[in-house]
Amino acid sequence: MTSFRFVTIFSIVLIFIFCTNNNNPKKKFIETMIVKGTIKGLRKGKLFLQKIKDTSLINIDSITINGKPNFEFKTPIETAEIFYLYLDKEDGDSLNDRILFFGEKNTIEISNPGHENGYKKFNKKQINSILKLSKILIKKYKIKPSFFLGHSDIER
């Protein structure tokens, strides 16, 4: 009879533990975002993966580029948000050193050949992604649509 009581109590404790851990509404499942790509013409510099936290731009990760223009970052992500790739080229020119992109779970490939190297127009999937992101940002941050600025690649 004592072993039956022990097994019953032990089973109830196990059920309680499994039920409370798996049904915790506060527990978030964190996905992984992979950002990879090539920056043509880049031979040397430091590339930073950044995002805005509170009101500050923070570095999440960085790699040193030395000879090969390929890069890859892996970072946890809970929800879709804006990220930046910042390139510290040490050339004294800060123009065009930052690429803004919409980060979400899965793999994101960044390709930036530049206008002088046959820059390609955005495809429909990219355009739809930026439209989706714009709607999310307008709603989340109560941004007036008049504060959005079109980029030259989209305006053409």
Chimera marker file (.cmm) of the C-alpha trace (Angstrom):
<marker_set name="trace">
<marker id="1" x="0.000" y="0.000" z="0.000" r="1" g="1" b="0" radius="0.5"/>
<marker id="2" x="2.896" y="2.395" z="0.753" r="1" g="1" b="0" radius="0.5"/>
<marker id="3" x="4.454" y="1.883" z="-2.691" r="1" g="1" b="0" radius="0.5"/>
<marker id="4" x="1.063" y="2.550" z="-4.352" r="1" g="1" b="0" radius="0.5"/>
<marker id="5" x="0.755" y="5.815" z="-2.413" r="1" g="1" b="0" radius="0.5"/>
<marker id="6" x="4.352" y="6.748" z="-3.357" r="1" g="1" b="0" radius="0.5"/>
<marker id="7" x="3.739" y="6.043" z="-7.066" r="1" g="1" b="0" radius="0.5"/>
<marker id="8" x="0.477" y="8.021" z="-6.982" r="1" g="1" b="0" radius="0.5"/>
<marker id="9" x="2.057" y="11.049" z="-5.302" r="1" g="1" b="0" radius="0.5"/>
<marker id="10" x="5.103" y="10.867" z="-7.566" r="1" g="1" b="0" radius="0.5"/>
<marker id="11" x="2.840" y="10.710" z="-10.661" r="1" g="1" b="0" radius="0.5"/>
<marker id="12" x="0.808" y="13.708" z="-9.505" r="1" g="1" b="0" radius="0.5"/>
<marker id="13" x="3.989" y="15.720" z="-8.896" r="1" g="1" b="0" radius="0.5"/>
<marker id="14" x="5.317" y="14.842" z="-12.370" r="1" g="1" b="0" radius="0.5"/>
<marker id="15" x="2.037" y="15.787" z="-14.046" r="1" g="1" b="0" radius="0.5"/>
<marker id="16" x="2.037" y="19.092" z="-12.165" r="1" g="1" b="0" radius="0.5"/>
<marker id="17" x="5.628" y="19.868" z="-13.233" r="1" g="1" b="0" radius="0.5"/>
<marker id="18" x="5.024" y="19.065" z="-16.916" r="1" g="1" b="0" radius="0.5"/>
<marker id="19" x="1.744" y="20.962" z="-17.048" r="1" g="1" b="0" radius="0.5"/>
<marker id="20" x="3.114" y="24.118" z="-15.443" r="1" g="1" b="0" radius="0.5"/>
<marker id="21" x="6.260" y="24.257" z="-17.619" r="1" g="1" b="0" radius="0.5"/>
<marker id="22" x="4.530" y="23.682" z="-20.955" r="1" g="1" b="0" radius="0.5"/>
<marker id="23" x="1.526" y="25.939" z="-20.419" r="1" g="1" b="0" radius="0.5"/>
<marker id="24" x="3.293" y="29.001" z="-19.079" r="1" g="1" b="0" radius="0.5"/>
<marker id="25" x="1.836" y="31.953" z="-21.068" r="1" g="1" b="0" radius="0.5"/>
<marker id="26" x="4.735" y="34.204" z="-20.027" r="1" g="1" b="0" radius="0.5"/>
<marker id="27" x="7.332" y="31.860" z="-21.509" r="1" g="1" b="0" radius="0.5"/>
<marker id="28" x="8.325" y="32.992" z="-25.026" r="1" g="1" b="0" radius="0.5"/>
<marker id="29" x="9.694" y="30.708" z="-27.694" r="1" g="1" b="0" radius="0.5"/>
<marker id="30" x="12.704" y="32.433" z="-29.193" r="1" g="1" b="0" radius="0.5"/>
<marker id="31" x="13.564" y="31.808" z="-32.846" r="1" g="1" b="0" radius="0.5"/>
<marker id="32" x="16.871" y="32.346" z="-34.636" r="1" g="1" b="0" radius="0.5"/>
<marker id="33" x="17.541" y="34.889" z="-37.352" r="1" g="1" b="0" radius="0.5"/>
<marker id="34" x="20.431" y="34.252" z="-39.741" r="1" g="1" b="0" radius="0.5"/>
<marker id="35" x="21.713" y="37.237" z="-41.706" r="1" g="1" b="0" radius="0.5"/>
<marker id="36" x="24.202" y="36.469" z="-44.435" r="1" g="1" b="0" radius="0.5"/>
<marker id="37" x="25.425" y="38.008" z="-47.616" r="1" g="1" b="0" radius="0.5"/>
<marker id="38" x="28.162" y="39.593" z="-49.662" r="1" g="1" b="0" radius="0.5"/>
<marker id="39" x="29.206" y="43.209" z="-49.926" r="1" g="1" b="0" radius="0.5"/>
<marker id="40" x="30.968" y="43.518" z="-53.279" r="1" g="1" b="0" radius="0.5"/>
<marker id="41" x="34.165" y="45.489" z="-53.221" r="1" g="1" b="0" radius="0.5"/>
<marker id="42" x="34.612" y="45.056" z="-49.477" r="1" g="1" b="0" radius="0.5"/>
<marker id="43" x="38.067" y="43.788" z="-48.624" r="1" g="1" b="0" radius="0.5"/>
<marker id="44" x="38.734" y="45.115" z="-45.143" r="1" g="1" b="0" radius="0.5"/>
<marker id="45" x="36.682" y="46.547" z="-42.305" r="1" g="1" b="0" radius="0.5"/>
<marker id="46" x="34.443" y="45.632" z="-39.397" r="1" g="1" b="0" radius="0.5"/>
<marker id="47" x="30.759" y="44.790" z="-39.907" r="1" g="1" b="0" radius="0.5"/>
<marker id="48" x="28.297" y="45.246" z="-37.028" r="1" g="1" b="0" radius="0.5"/>
<marker id="49" x="24.782" y="43.846" z="-36.628" r="1" g="1" b="0" radius="0.5"/>
<marker id="50" x="22.784" y="46.514" z="-34.782" r="1" g="1" b="0" radius="0.5"/>
<marker id="51" x="19.279" y="47.286" z="-33.568" r="1" g="1" b="0" radius="0.5"/>
<marker id="52" x="17.536" y="49.971" z="-31.568" r="1" g="1" b="0" radius="0.5"/>
<marker id="53" x="16.868" y="49.106" z="-27.937" r="1" g="1" b="0" radius="0.5"/>
<marker id="54" x="14.906" y="51.682" z="-25.987" r="1" g="1" b="0" radius="0.5"/>
<marker id="55" x="16.274" y="54.806" z="-27.677" r="1" g="1" b="0" radius="0.5"/>
<marker id="56" x="19.844" y="53.664" z="-28.364" r="1" g="1" b="0" radius="0.5"/>
<marker id="57" x="21.419" y="51.914" z="-31.318" r="1" g="1" b="0" radius="0.5"/>
<marker id="58" x="23.239" y="48.887" z="-29.902" r="1" g="1" b="0" radius="0.5"/>
<marker id="59" x="25.700" y="46.393" z="-31.377" r="1" g="1" b="0" radius="0.5"/>
<marker id="60" x="24.439" y="42.818" z="-31.246" r="1" g="1" b="0" radius="0.5"/>
<marker id="61" x="27.344" y="41.144" z="-33.006" r="1" g="1" b="0" radius="0.5"/>
<marker id="62" x="30.322" y="41.983" z="-35.209" r="1" g="1" b="0" radius="0.5"/>
<marker id="63" x="32.814" y="40.369" z="-37.553" r="1" g="1" b="0" radius="0.5"/>
<marker id="64" x="36.097" y="41.522" z="-39.042" r="1" g="1" b="0" radius="0.5"/>
<marker id="65" x="36.229" y="41.401" z="-42.824" r="1" g="1" b="0" radius="0.5"/>
<marker id="66" x="39.726" y="40.623" z="-44.062" r="1" g="1" b="0" radius="0.5"/>
<marker id="67" x="39.908" y="39.712" z="-47.742" r="1" g="1" b="0" radius="0.5"/>
<marker id="68" x="36.549" y="37.986" z="-48.293" r="1" g="1" b="0" radius="0.5"/>
<marker id="69" x="33.373" y="40.083" z="-48.628" r="1" g="1" b="0" radius="0.5"/>
<marker id="70" x="31.065" y="37.342" z="-47.223" r="1" g="1" b="0" radius="0.5"/>
<marker id="71" x="29.462" y="37.539" z="-43.790" r="1" g="1" b="0" radius="0.5"/>
<marker id="72" x="27.003" y="35.643" z="-41.573" r="1" g="1" b="0" radius="0.5"/>
<marker id="73" x="25.368" y="36.486" z="-38.240" r="1" g="1" b="0" radius="0.5"/>
<marker id="74" x="23.121" y="34.263" z="-36.107" r="1" g="1" b="0" radius="0.5"/>
<marker id="75" x="21.047" y="35.907" z="-33.398" r="1" g="1" b="0" radius="0.5"/>
<marker id="76" x="17.938" y="35.086" z="-31.362" r="1" g="1" b="0" radius="0.5"/>
<marker id="77" x="14.793" y="37.013" z="-32.311" r="1" g="1" b="0" radius="0.5"/>
<marker id="78" x="11.393" y="37.122" z="-30.585" r="1" g="1" b="0" radius="0.5"/>
<marker id="79" x="9.466" y="39.336" z="-32.998" r="1" g="1" b="0" radius="0.5"/>
<marker id="80" x="10.099" y="40.954" z="-36.354" r="1" g="1" b="0" radius="0.5"/>
<marker id="81" x="11.912" y="44.281" z="-36.070" r="1" g="1" b="0" radius="0.5"/>
<marker id="82" x="14.299" y="46.673" z="-37.785" r="1" g="1" b="0" radius="0.5"/>
<marker id="83" x="18.006" y="45.839" z="-37.825" r="1" g="1" b="0" radius="0.5"/>
<marker id="84" x="21.048" y="47.534" z="-39.299" r="1" g="1" b="0" radius="0.5"/>
<marker id="85" x="24.310" y="46.377" z="-40.793" r="1" g="1" b="0" radius="0.5"/>
<marker id="86" x="26.940" y="49.001" z="-40.058" r="1" g="1" b="0" radius="0.5"/>
<marker id="87" x="30.234" y="48.898" z="-41.887" r="1" g="1" b="0" radius="0.5"/>
<marker id="88" x="33.207" y="50.588" z="-40.260" r="1" g="1" b="0" radius="0.5"/>
<marker id="89" x="35.473" y="50.897" z="-43.317" r="1" g="1" b="0" radius="0.5"/>
<marker id="90" x="38.004" y="53.179" z="-41.688" r="1" g="1" b="0" radius="0.5"/>
<marker id="91" x="38.014" y="55.344" z="-44.828" r="1" g="1" b="0" radius="0.5"/>
<marker id="92" x="36.828" y="58.562" z="-43.192" r="1" g="1" b="0" radius="0.5"/>
<marker id="93" x="33.616" y="58.558" z="-45.257" r="1" g="1" b="0" radius="0.5"/>
<marker id="94" x="30.474" y="57.675" z="-43.289" r="1" g="1" b="0" radius="0.5"/>
<marker id="95" x="28.176" y="57.986" z="-46.331" r="1" g="1" b="0" radius="0.5"/>
<marker id="96" x="26.369" y="54.712" z="-47.101" r="1" g="1" b="0" radius="0.5"/>
<marker id="97" x="27.950" y="52.810" z="-44.195" r="1" g="1" b="0" radius="0.5"/>
<marker id="98" x="24.629" y="51.522" z="-42.796" r="1" g="1" b="0" radius="0.5"/>
<marker id="99" x="22.051" y="49.178" z="-44.361" r="1" g="1" b="0" radius="0.5"/>
<marker id="100" x="18.601" y="49.018" z="-42.778" r="1" g="1" b="0" radius="0.5"/>
<marker id="101" x="16.606" y="45.788" z="-43.095" r="1" g="1" b="0" radius="0.5"/>
<marker id="102" x="13.552" y="44.061" z="-41.699" r="1" g="1" b="0" radius="0.5"/>
<marker id="103" x="14.661" y="41.194" z="-39.461" r="1" g="1" b="0" radius="0.5"/>
<marker id="104" x="12.552" y="38.154" z="-38.754" r="1" g="1" b="0" radius="0.5"/>
<marker id="105" x="13.027" y="34.464" z="-37.992" r="1" g="1" b="0" radius="0.5"/>
<marker id="106" x="14.756" y="32.292" z="-40.617" r="1" g="1" b="0" radius="0.5"/>
<marker id="107" x="17.477" y="33.321" z="-43.072" r="1" g="1" b="0" radius="0.5"/>
<marker id="108" x="17.817" y="36.795" z="-44.556" r="1" g="1" b="0" radius="0.5"/>
<marker id="109" x="20.238" y="37.302" z="-47.403" r="1" g="1" b="0" radius="0.5"/>
<marker id="110" x="21.689" y="40.763" z="-48.011" r="1" g="1" b="0" radius="0.5"/>
<marker id="111" x="23.175" y="41.461" z="-51.420" r="1" g="1" b="0" radius="0.5"/>
<marker id="112" x="24.493" y="44.917" z="-52.183" r="1" g="1" b="0" radius="0.5"/>
<marker id="113" x="26.302" y="45.114" z="-55.523" r="1" g="1" b="0" radius="0.5"/>
<marker id="114" x="25.974" y="48.907" z="-55.676" r="1" g="1" b="0" radius="0.5"/>
<marker id="115" x="24.619" y="51.025" z="-58.542" r="1" g="1" b="0" radius="0.5"/>
<marker id="116" x="27.897" y="50.897" z="-60.462" r="1" g="1" b="0" radius="0.5"/>
<marker id="117" x="27.869" y="47.061" z="-60.446" r="1" g="1" b="0" radius="0.5"/>
<marker id="118" x="24.465" y="46.350" z="-61.995" r="1" g="1" b="0" radius="0.5"/>
<marker id="119" x="22.207" y="47.079" z="-59.029" r="1" g="1" b="0" radius="0.5"/>
<marker id="120" x="18.998" y="45.064" z="-59.417" r="1" g="1" b="0" radius="0.5"/>
<marker id="121" x="15.464" y="46.333" z="-58.904" r="1" g="1" b="0" radius="0.5"/>
<marker id="122" x="13.588" y="45.010" z="-55.883" r="1" g="1" b="0" radius="0.5"/>
<marker id="123" x="11.368" y="41.996" z="-56.577" r="1" g="1" b="0" radius="0.5"/>
<marker id="124" x="7.689" y="41.786" z="-55.602" r="1" g="1" b="0" radius="0.5"/>
<marker id="125" x="8.449" y="39.758" z="-52.455" r="1" g="1" b="0" radius="0.5"/>
<marker id="126" x="10.824" y="42.462" z="-51.207" r="1" g="1" b="0" radius="0.5"/>
<marker id="127" x="8.350" y="45.247" z="-52.006" r="1" g="1" b="0" radius="0.5"/>
<marker id="128" x="5.544" y="43.376" z="-50.219" r="1" g="1" b="0" radius="0.5"/>
<marker id="129" x="7.809" y="42.819" z="-47.187" r="1" g="1" b="0" radius="0.5"/>
<marker id="130" x="8.581" y="46.531" z="-46.891" r="1" g="1" b="0" radius="0.5"/>
<marker id="131" x="4.899" y="47.402" z="-47.264" r="1" g="1" b="0" radius="0.5"/>
<marker id="132" x="4.046" y="44.911" z="-44.498" r="1" g="1" b="0" radius="0.5"/>
<marker id="133" x="6.803" y="46.340" z="-42.295" r="1" g="1" b="0" radius="0.5"/>
<marker id="134" x="5.628" y="49.902" z="-42.924" r="1" g="1" b="0" radius="0.5"/>
<marker id="135" x="2.106" y="49.039" z="-41.817" r="1" g="1" b="0" radius="0.5"/>
<marker id="136" x="3.428" y="47.344" z="-38.666" r="1" g="1" b="0" radius="0.5"/>
<marker id="137" x="5.628" y="50.343" z="-37.800" r="1" g="1" b="0" radius="0.5"/>
<marker id="138" x="2.882" y="52.888" z="-38.461" r="1" g="1" b="0" radius="0.5"/>
<marker id="139" x="0.544" y="51.017" z="-36.154" r="1" g="1" b="0" radius="0.5"/>
<marker id="140" x="3.095" y="50.111" z="-33.442" r="1" g="1" b="0" radius="0.5"/>
<marker id="141" x="4.729" y="53.536" z="-33.141" r="1" g="1" b="0" radius="0.5"/>
<marker id="142" x="1.764" y="55.676" z="-34.303" r="1" g="1" b="0" radius="0.5"/>
<marker id="143" x="3.867" y="57.166" z="-37.114" r="1" g="1" b="0" radius="0.5"/>
<marker id="144" x="2.239" y="59.608" z="-39.464" r="1" g="1" b="0" radius="0.5"/>
<marker id="145" x="2.499" y="58.307" z="-43.052" r="1" g="1" b="0" radius="0.5"/>
<marker id="146" x="3.855" y="61.712" z="-44.078" r="1" g="1" b="0" radius="0.5"/>
<marker id="147" x="7.037" y="60.883" z="-42.112" r="1" g="1" b="0" radius="0.5"/>
<marker id="148" x="7.948" y="57.991" z="-44.458" r="1" g="1" b="0" radius="0.5"/>
<marker id="149" x="10.575" y="58.800" z="-47.074" r="1" g="1" b="0" radius="0.5"/>
<marker id="150" x="10.960" y="56.901" z="-50.361" r="1" g="1" b="0" radius="0.5"/>
<marker id="151" x="14.413" y="55.722" z="-51.387" r="1" g="1" b="0" radius="0.5"/>
<marker id="152" x="15.764" y="56.380" z="-54.876" r="1" g="1" b="0" radius="0.5"/>
<marker id="153" x="15.567" y="52.690" z="-55.819" r="1" g="1" b="0" radius="0.5"/>
<marker id="154" x="11.843" y="52.637" z="-55.129" r="1" g="1" b="0" radius="0.5"/>
<marker id="155" x="11.125" y="56.027" z="-56.686" r="1" g="1" b="0" radius="0.5"/>
<marker id="156" x="12.592" y="55.116" z="-60.090" r="1" g="1" b="0" radius="0.5"/>
<link id1="1" id2="2" r="1" g="1" b="0" radius="0.2"/>
<link id1="2" id2="3" r="1" g="1" b="0" radius="0.2"/>
<link id1="3" id2="4" r="1" g="1" b="0" radius="0.2"/>
<link id1="4" id2="5" r="1" g="1" b="0" radius="0.2"/>
<link id1="5" id2="6" r="1" g="1" b="0" radius="0.2"/>
<link id1="6" id2="7" r="1" g="1" b="0" radius="0.2"/>
<link id1="7" id2="8" r="1" g="1" b="0" radius="0.2"/>
<link id1="8" id2="9" r="1" g="1" b="0" radius="0.2"/>
<link id1="9" id2="10" r="1" g="1" b="0" radius="0.2"/>
<link id1="10" id2="11" r="1" g="1" b="0" radius="0.2"/>
<link id1="11" id2="12" r="1" g="1" b="0" radius="0.2"/>
<link id1="12" id2="13" r="1" g="1" b="0" radius="0.2"/>
<link id1="13" id2="14" r="1" g="1" b="0" radius="0.2"/>
<link id1="14" id2="15" r="1" g="1" b="0" radius="0.2"/>
<link id1="15" id2="16" r="1" g="1" b="0" radius="0.2"/>
<link id1="16" id2="17" r="1" g="1" b="0" radius="0.2"/>
<link id1="17" id2="18" r="1" g="1" b="0" radius="0.2"/>
<link id1="18" id2="19" r="1" g="1" b="0" radius="0.2"/>
<link id1="19" id2="20" r="1" g="1" b="0" radius="0.2"/>
<link id1="20" id2="21" r="1" g="1" b="0" radius="0.2"/>
<link id1="21" id2="22" r="1" g="1" b="0" radius="0.2"/>
<link id1="22" id2="23" r="1" g="1" b="0" radius="0.2"/>
<link id1="23" id2="24" r="1" g="1" b="0" radius="0.2"/>
<link id1="24" id2="25" r="1" g="1" b="0" radius="0.2"/>
<link id1="25" id2="26" r="1" g="1" b="0" radius="0.2"/>
<link id1="26" id2="27" r="1" g="1" b="0" radius="0.2"/>
<link id1="27" id2="28" r="1" g="1" b="0" radius="0.2"/>
<link id1="28" id2="29" r="1" g="1" b="0" radius="0.2"/>
<link id1="29" id2="30" r="1" g="1" b="0" radius="0.2"/>
<link id1="30" id2="31" r="1" g="1" b="0" radius="0.2"/>
<link id1="31" id2="32" r="1" g="1" b="0" radius="0.2"/>
<link id1="32" id2="33" r="1" g="1" b="0" radius="0.2"/>
<link id1="33" id2="34" r="1" g="1" b="0" radius="0.2"/>
<link id1="34" id2="35" r="1" g="1" b="0" radius="0.2"/>
<link id1="35" id2="36" r="1" g="1" b="0" radius="0.2"/>
<link id1="36" id2="37" r="1" g="1" b="0" radius="0.2"/>
<link id1="37" id2="38" r="1" g="1" b="0" radius="0.2"/>
<link id1="38" id2="39" r="1" g="1" b="0" radius="0.2"/>
<link id1="39" id2="40" r="1" g="1" b="0" radius="0.2"/>
<link id1="40" id2="41" r="1" g="1" b="0" radius="0.2"/>
<link id1="41" id2="42" r="1" g="1" b="0" radius="0.2"/>
<link id1="42" id2="43" r="1" g="1" b="0" radius="0.2"/>
<link id1="43" id2="44" r="1" g="1" b="0" radius="0.2"/>
<link id1="44" id2="45" r="1" g="1" b="0" radius="0.2"/>
<link id1="45" id2="46" r="1" g="1" b="0" radius="0.2"/>
<link id1="46" id2="47" r="1" g="1" b="0" radius="0.2"/>
<link id1="47" id2="48" r="1" g="1" b="0" radius="0.2"/>
<link id1="48" id2="49" r="1" g="1" b="0" radius="0.2"/>
<link id1="49" id2="50" r="1" g="1" b="0" radius="0.2"/>
<link id1="50" id2="51" r="1" g="1" b="0" radius="0.2"/>
<link id1="51" id2="52" r="1" g="1" b="0" radius="0.2"/>
<link id1="52" id2="53" r="1" g="1" b="0" radius="0.2"/>
<link id1="53" id2="54" r="1" g="1" b="0" radius="0.2"/>
<link id1="54" id2="55" r="1" g="1" b="0" radius="0.2"/>
<link id1="55" id2="56" r="1" g="1" b="0" radius="0.2"/>
<link id1="56" id2="57" r="1" g="1" b="0" radius="0.2"/>
<link id1="57" id2="58" r="1" g="1" b="0" radius="0.2"/>
<link id1="58" id2="59" r="1" g="1" b="0" radius="0.2"/>
<link id1="59" id2="60" r="1" g="1" b="0" radius="0.2"/>
<link id1="60" id2="61" r="1" g="1" b="0" radius="0.2"/>
<link id1="61" id2="62" r="1" g="1" b="0" radius="0.2"/>
<link id1="62" id2="63" r="1" g="1" b="0" radius="0.2"/>
<link id1="63" id2="64" r="1" g="1" b="0" radius="0.2"/>
<link id1="64" id2="65" r="1" g="1" b="0" radius="0.2"/>
<link id1="65" id2="66" r="1" g="1" b="0" radius="0.2"/>
<link id1="66" id2="67" r="1" g="1" b="0" radius="0.2"/>
<link id1="67" id2="68" r="1" g="1" b="0" radius="0.2"/>
<link id1="68" id2="69" r="1" g="1" b="0" radius="0.2"/>
<link id1="69" id2="70" r="1" g="1" b="0" radius="0.2"/>
<link id1="70" id2="71" r="1" g="1" b="0" radius="0.2"/>
<link id1="71" id2="72" r="1" g="1" b="0" radius="0.2"/>
<link id1="72" id2="73" r="1" g="1" b="0" radius="0.2"/>
<link id1="73" id2="74" r="1" g="1" b="0" radius="0.2"/>
<link id1="74" id2="75" r="1" g="1" b="0" radius="0.2"/>
<link id1="75" id2="76" r="1" g="1" b="0" radius="0.2"/>
<link id1="76" id2="77" r="1" g="1" b="0" radius="0.2"/>
<link id1="77" id2="78" r="1" g="1" b="0" radius="0.2"/>
<link id1="78" id2="79" r="1" g="1" b="0" radius="0.2"/>
<link id1="79" id2="80" r="1" g="1" b="0" radius="0.2"/>
<link id1="80" id2="81" r="1" g="1" b="0" radius="0.2"/>
<link id1="81" id2="82" r="1" g="1" b="0" radius="0.2"/>
<link id1="82" id2="83" r="1" g="1" b="0" radius="0.2"/>
<link id1="83" id2="84" r="1" g="1" b="0" radius="0.2"/>
<link id1="84" id2="85" r="1" g="1" b="0" radius="0.2"/>
<link id1="85" id2="86" r="1" g="1" b="0" radius="0.2"/>
<link id1="86" id2="87" r="1" g="1" b="0" radius="0.2"/>
<link id1="87" id2="88" r="1" g="1" b="0" radius="0.2"/>
<link id1="88" id2="89" r="1" g="1" b="0" radius="0.2"/>
<link id1="89" id2="90" r="1" g="1" b="0" radius="0.2"/>
<link id1="90" id2="91" r="1" g="1" b="0" radius="0.2"/>
<link id1="91" id2="92" r="1" g="1" b="0" radius="0.2"/>
<link id1="92" id2="93" r="1" g="1" b="0" radius="0.2"/>
<link id1="93" id2="94" r="1" g="1" b="0" radius="0.2"/>
<link id1="94" id2="95" r="1" g="1" b="0" radius="0.2"/>
<link id1="95" id2="96" r="1" g="1" b="0" radius="0.2"/>
<link id1="96" id2="97" r="1" g="1" b="0" radius="0.2"/>
<link id1="97" id2="98" r="1" g="1" b="0" radius="0.2"/>
<link id1="98" id2="99" r="1" g="1" b="0" radius="0.2"/>
<link id1="99" id2="100" r="1" g="1" b="0" radius="0.2"/>
<link id1="100" id2="101" r="1" g="1" b="0" radius="0.2"/>
<link id1="101" id2="102" r="1" g="1" b="0" radius="0.2"/>
<link id1="102" id2="103" r="1" g="1" b="0" radius="0.2"/>
<link id1="103" id2="104" r="1" g="1" b="0" radius="0.2"/>
<link id1="104" id2="105" r="1" g="1" b="0" radius="0.2"/>
<link id1="105" id2="106" r="1" g="1" b="0" radius="0.2"/>
<link id1="106" id2="107" r="1" g="1" b="0" radius="0.2"/>
<link id1="107" id2="108" r="1" g="1" b="0" radius="0.2"/>
<link id1="108" id2="109" r="1" g="1" b="0" radius="0.2"/>
<link id1="109" id2="110" r="1" g="1" b="0" radius="0.2"/>
<link id1="110" id2="111" r="1" g="1" b="0" radius="0.2"/>
<link id1="111" id2="112" r="1" g="1" b="0" radius="0.2"/>
<link id1="112" id2="113" r="1" g="1" b="0" radius="0.2"/>
<link id1="113" id2="114" r="1" g="1" b="0" radius="0.2"/>
<link id1="114" id2="115" r="1" g="1" b="0" radius="0.2"/>
<link id1="115" id2="116" r="1" g="1" b="0" radius="0.2"/>
<link id1="116" id2="117" r="1" g="1" b="0" radius="0.2"/>
<link id1="117" id2="118" r="1" g="1" b="0" radius="0.2"/>
<link id1="118" id2="119" r="1" g="1" b="0" radius="0.2"/>
<link id1="119" id2="120" r="1" g="1" b="0" radius="0.2"/>
<link id1="120" id2="121" r="1" g="1" b="0" radius="0.2"/>
<link id1="121" id2="122" r="1" g="1" b="0" radius="0.2"/>
<link id1="122" id2="123" r="1" g="1" b="0" radius="0.2"/>
<link id1="123" id2="124" r="1" g="1" b="0" radius="0.2"/>
<link id1="124" id2="125" r="1" g="1" b="0" radius="0.2"/>
<link id1="125" id2="126" r="1" g="1" b="0" radius="0.2"/>
<link id1="126" id2="127" r="1" g="1" b="0" radius="0.2"/>
<link id1="127" id2="128" r="1" g="1" b="0" radius="0.2"/>
<link id1="128" id2="129" r="1" g="1" b="0" radius="0.2"/>
<link id1="129" id2="130" r="1" g="1" b="0" radius="0.2"/>
<link id1="130" id2="131" r="1" g="1" b="0" radius="0.2"/>
<link id1="131" id2="132" r="1" g="1" b="0" radius="0.2"/>
<link id1="132" id2="133" r="1" g="1" b="0" radius="0.2"/>
<link id1="133" id2="134" r="1" g="1" b="0" radius="0.2"/>
<link id1="134" id2="135" r="1" g="1" b="0" radius="0.2"/>
<link id1="135" id2="136" r="1" g="1" b="0" radius="0.2"/>
<link id1="136" id2="137" r="1" g="1" b="0" radius="0.2"/>
<link id1="137" id2="138" r="1" g="1" b="0" radius="0.2"/>
<link id1="138" id2="139" r="1" g="1" b="0" radius="0.2"/>
<link id1="139" id2="140" r="1" g="1" b="0" radius="0.2"/>
<link id1="140" id2="141" r="1" g="1" b="0" radius="0.2"/>
<link id1="141" id2="142" r="1" g="1" b="0" radius="0.2"/>
<link id1="142" id2="143" r="1" g="1" b="0" radius="0.2"/>
<link id1="143" id2="144" r="1" g="1" b="0" radius="0.2"/>
<link id1="144" id2="145" r="1" g="1" b="0" radius="0.2"/>
<link id1="145" id2="146" r="1" g="1" b="0" radius="0.2"/>
<link id1="146" id2="147" r="1" g="1" b="0" radius="0.2"/>
<link id1="147" id2="148" r="1" g="1" b="0" radius="0.2"/>
<link id1="148" id2="149" r="1" g="1" b="0" radius="0.2"/>
<link id1="149" id2="150" r="1" g="1" b="0" radius="0.2"/>
<link id1="150" id2="151" r="1" g="1" b="0" radius="0.2"/>
<link id1="151" id2="152" r="1" g="1" b="0" radius="0.2"/>
<link id1="152" id2="153" r="1" g="1" b="0" radius="0.2"/>
<link id1="153" id2="154" r="1" g="1" b="0" radius="0.2"/>
<link id1="154" id2="155" r="1" g="1" b="0" radius="0.2"/>
<link id1="155" id2="156" r="1" g="1" b="0" radius="0.2"/>
</marker_set>
